[in-house]
Amino acid sequence: MHLSDEKVQTWHKICIENNHFNNPMTGETLEKLIQSIIPDYSKGDLSQEIQINDESLKRLSENQQNPTIEFVSDFVDVIKQLLKPAS
């Protein structure tokens, strides 16, 4: 959800085509399909394409709130909590 809009939309389309929202894909299938978008993706490893910075975190947060994107990440809430300034 933190990649370019094009890649997020491509992934969303793949999920719909594979009926993922009604019958979730297995981890093996997910990994293979993600590799069609991020060739060096491997579950548990951070792809070189994935950069964690202000811009990618902003995209992540915006996409999390986008009602046209059917997938969400619970981890986004954890990240937001960790990034909140201490009061």
TIPAZA-148134 format. One record per atom (N, C-alpha, C): residue in three letters; chain; x, y, z. Coordinates in steps of 0.2 Angstrom, whole numbers. Layout:
<pts>
{"ALA","A",{X,Y,Z}}
...
</pts>
This chain:
<pts>
{"MET","A",{4,-6,0}}
{"MET","A",{0,0,0}}
{"MET","A",{4,6,0}}
{"HIS","A",{11,6,0}}
{"HIS","A",{15,11,1}}
{"HIS","A",{19,12,-6}}
{"LEU","A",{17,8,-11}}
{"LEU","A",{21,9,-17}}
{"LEU","A",{17,14,-22}}
{"SER","A",{19,15,-28}}
{"SER","A",{16,19,-32}}
{"SER","A",{8,18,-33}}
{"ASP","A",{5,23,-35}}
{"ASP","A",{-3,22,-36}}
{"ASP","A",{-4,16,-41}}
{"GLU","A",{0,16,-47}}
{"GLU","A",{0,11,-52}}
{"GLU","A",{1,4,-49}}
{"LYS","A",{6,3,-45}}
{"LYS","A",{7,-4,-42}}
{"LYS","A",{1,-6,-37}}
{"VAL","A",{-1,-1,-33}}
{"VAL","A",{-6,-2,-29}}
{"VAL","A",{-13,-4,-33}}
{"GLN","A",{-14,-1,-38}}
{"GLN","A",{-20,-2,-42}}
{"GLN","A",{-19,-9,-46}}
{"THR","A",{-13,-11,-48}}
{"THR","A",{-11,-17,-51}}
{"THR","A",{-13,-23,-46}}
{"TRP","A",{-10,-22,-40}}
{"TRP","A",{-11,-27,-35}}
{"TRP","A",{-19,-28,-33}}
{"HIS","A",{-22,-22,-33}}
{"HIS","A",{-29,-23,-31}}
{"HIS","A",{-33,-27,-37}}
{"LYS","A",{-31,-25,-43}}
{"LYS","A",{-34,-29,-49}}
{"LYS","A",{-32,-36,-48}}
{"ILE","A",{-26,-38,-46}}
{"ILE","A",{-24,-45,-46}}
{"ILE","A",{-28,-48,-40}}
{"CYS","A",{-29,-45,-35}}
{"CYS","A",{-33,-48,-29}}
{"CYS","A",{-41,-49,-31}}
{"ILE","A",{-43,-44,-35}}
{"ILE","A",{-50,-45,-38}}
{"ILE","A",{-51,-51,-43}}
{"GLU","A",{-46,-51,-47}}
{"GLU","A",{-46,-57,-52}}
{"GLU","A",{-45,-64,-49}}
{"ASN","A",{-42,-64,-43}}
{"ASN","A",{-41,-70,-40}}
{"ASN","A",{-46,-71,-34}}
{"ASN","A",{-51,-67,-34}}
{"ASN","A",{-56,-68,-29}}
{"ASN","A",{-53,-68,-22}}
{"HIS","A",{-48,-64,-21}}
{"HIS","A",{-45,-64,-14}}
{"HIS","A",{-49,-62,-8}}
{"PHE","A",{-53,-57,-10}}
{"PHE","A",{-57,-54,-4}}
{"PHE","A",{-63,-59,-2}}
{"ASN","A",{-65,-64,-6}}
{"ASN","A",{-70,-69,-4}}
{"ASN","A",{-66,-76,-2}}
{"ASN","A",{-61,-77,-5}}
{"ASN","A",{-57,-83,-4}}
{"ASN","A",{-50,-82,-4}}
{"PRO","A",{-47,-80,2}}
{"PRO","A",{-40,-77,2}}
{"PRO","A",{-35,-82,-1}}
{"MET","A",{-30,-79,-5}}
{"MET","A",{-25,-83,-8}}
{"MET","A",{-20,-86,-3}}
{"THR","A",{-17,-91,-4}}
{"THR","A",{-12,-94,0}}
{"THR","A",{-6,-90,0}}
{"GLY","A",{-1,-90,5}}
{"GLY","A",{5,-87,5}}
{"GLY","A",{9,-88,-1}}
{"GLU","A",{9,-94,-3}}
{"GLU","A",{13,-96,-9}}
{"GLU","A",{11,-92,-15}}
{"THR","A",{4,-92,-16}}
{"THR","A",{1,-89,-22}}
{"THR","A",{2,-81,-21}}
{"LEU","A",{1,-79,-15}}
{"LEU","A",{2,-71,-14}}
{"LEU","A",{9,-69,-16}}
{"GLU","A",{14,-73,-14}}
{"GLU","A",{21,-72,-15}}
{"GLU","A",{23,-72,-22}}
{"LYS","A",{20,-77,-26}}
{"LYS","A",{22,-77,-33}}
{"LYS","A",{18,-71,-37}}
{"LEU","A",{12,-69,-35}}
{"LEU","A",{9,-64,-38}}
{"LEU","A",{12,-57,-37}}
{"ILE","A",{14,-56,-30}}
{"ILE","A",{18,-50,-29}}
{"ILE","A",{24,-49,-33}}
{"GLN","A",{27,-55,-34}}
{"GLN","A",{34,-55,-38}}
{"GLN","A",{32,-52,-45}}
{"SER","A",{26,-53,-47}}
{"SER","A",{24,-50,-54}}
{"SER","A",{25,-42,-54}}
{"ILE","A",{24,-40,-48}}
{"ILE","A",{24,-32,-47}}
{"ILE","A",{31,-30,-45}}
{"ILE","A",{34,-34,-40}}
{"ILE","A",{40,-32,-37}}
{"ILE","A",{44,-39,-37}}
{"PRO","A",{48,-39,-43}}
{"PRO","A",{52,-45,-45}}
{"PRO","A",{56,-48,-39}}
{"ASP","A",{59,-44,-35}}
{"ASP","A",{64,-46,-30}}
{"ASP","A",{61,-47,-23}}
{"TYR","A",{54,-47,-23}}
{"TYR","A",{50,-48,-17}}
{"TYR","A",{51,-56,-14}}
{"SER","A",{52,-56,-8}}
{"SER","A",{52,-63,-5}}
{"SER","A",{49,-61,2}}
{"LYS","A",{45,-66,4}}
{"LYS","A",{41,-65,11}}
{"LYS","A",{46,-65,16}}
{"GLY","A",{46,-60,20}}
{"GLY","A",{51,-59,26}}
{"GLY","A",{57,-55,25}}
{"ASP","A",{58,-53,18}}
{"ASP","A",{64,-49,16}}
{"ASP","A",{61,-42,14}}
{"LEU","A",{64,-37,14}}
{"LEU","A",{62,-31,12}}
{"LEU","A",{65,-30,5}}
{"SER","A",{61,-29,0}}
{"SER","A",{63,-28,-7}}
{"SER","A",{67,-21,-8}}
{"GLN","A",{72,-21,-12}}
{"GLN","A",{75,-15,-13}}
{"GLN","A",{71,-9,-16}}
{"GLU","A",{65,-11,-19}}
{"GLU","A",{61,-7,-22}}
{"GLU","A",{57,-3,-16}}
{"ILE","A",{56,-6,-10}}
{"ILE","A",{52,-4,-5}}
{"ILE","A",{56,1,-1}}
{"GLN","A",{55,7,-1}}
{"GLN","A",{59,12,3}}
{"GLN","A",{54,15,9}}
{"ILE","A",{57,14,15}}
{"ILE","A",{53,17,20}}
{"ILE","A",{55,24,21}}
{"ASN","A",{51,29,20}}
{"ASN","A",{52,36,21}}
{"ASN","A",{46,40,21}}
{"ASP","A",{46,46,22}}
{"ASP","A",{40,50,23}}
{"ASP","A",{35,50,18}}
{"GLU","A",{38,50,12}}
{"GLU","A",{33,49,6}}
{"GLU","A",{30,42,6}}
{"SER","A",{33,37,7}}
{"SER","A",{30,30,6}}
{"SER","A",{25,29,12}}
{"LEU","A",{27,32,18}}
{"LEU","A",{22,32,24}}
{"LEU","A",{16,36,23}}
{"LYS","A",{17,42,19}}
{"LYS","A",{11,46,18}}
{"LYS","A",{6,42,13}}
{"ARG","A",{9,39,8}}
{"ARG","A",{5,35,3}}
{"ARG","A",{2,29,6}}
{"LEU","A",{5,26,11}}
{"LEU","A",{2,20,15}}
{"LEU","A",{-4,23,19}}
{"SER","A",{-3,28,22}}
{"SER","A",{-9,31,26}}
{"SER","A",{-14,33,21}}
{"GLU","A",{-13,36,16}}
{"GLU","A",{-18,39,11}}
{"GLU","A",{-22,33,8}}
{"ASN","A",{-18,28,6}}
{"ASN","A",{-21,22,3}}
{"ASN","A",{-25,18,8}}
{"GLN","A",{-23,18,15}}
{"GLN","A",{-27,15,20}}
{"GLN","A",{-34,18,21}}
{"GLN","A",{-35,24,19}}
{"GLN","A",{-41,28,20}}
{"GLN","A",{-45,28,13}}
{"ASN","A",{-42,25,8}}
{"ASN","A",{-45,26,1}}
{"ASN","A",{-51,20,1}}
{"PRO","A",{-57,22,0}}
{"PRO","A",{-62,17,0}}
{"PRO","A",{-63,13,-6}}
{"THR","A",{-59,15,-11}}
{"THR","A",{-59,11,-17}}
{"THR","A",{-54,5,-17}}
{"ILE","A",{-50,5,-12}}
{"ILE","A",{-45,0,-11}}
{"ILE","A",{-47,-5,-6}}
{"GLU","A",{-49,-11,-8}}
{"GLU","A",{-52,-16,-3}}
{"GLU","A",{-48,-19,2}}
{"PHE","A",{-41,-19,1}}
{"PHE","A",{-37,-22,6}}
{"PHE","A",{-34,-16,11}}
{"VAL","A",{-33,-18,17}}
{"VAL","A",{-30,-13,22}}
{"VAL","A",{-25,-17,26}}
{"SER","A",{-21,-13,30}}
{"SER","A",{-16,-16,34}}
{"SER","A",{-17,-14,41}}
{"ASP","A",{-18,-19,46}}
{"ASP","A",{-18,-17,53}}
{"ASP","A",{-12,-14,55}}
{"PHE","A",{-6,-16,52}}
{"PHE","A",{0,-14,54}}
{"PHE","A",{1,-6,53}}
{"VAL","A",{-3,-3,49}}
{"VAL","A",{-3,4,48}}
{"VAL","A",{-4,8,54}}
{"ASP","A",{-9,5,58}}
{"ASP","A",{-11,8,65}}
{"ASP","A",{-5,7,69}}
{"VAL","A",{-1,2,69}}
{"VAL","A",{4,1,74}}
{"VAL","A",{10,6,72}}
{"ILE","A",{11,7,65}}
{"ILE","A",{16,12,63}}
{"ILE","A",{14,19,65}}
{"LYS","A",{7,21,64}}
{"LYS","A",{5,27,66}}
{"LYS","A",{6,29,74}}
{"GLN","A",{5,24,78}}
{"GLN","A",{6,24,85}}
{"GLN","A",{13,25,87}}
{"LEU","A",{18,22,83}}
{"LEU","A",{25,22,85}}
{"LEU","A",{27,29,82}}
{"LEU","A",{24,32,77}}
{"LEU","A",{27,38,75}}
{"LEU","A",{24,45,78}}
{"LYS","A",{19,43,83}}
{"LYS","A",{16,49,86}}
{"LYS","A",{21,52,91}}
{"PRO","A",{21,59,91}}
{"PRO","A",{26,62,96}}
{"PRO","A",{24,61,103}}
{"ALA","A",{28,60,107}}
{"ALA","A",{27,59,114}}
{"ALA","A",{24,65,117}}
{"SER","A",{19,64,121}}
{"SER","A",{15,70,124}}
{"SER","A",{18,72,131}}
</pts>
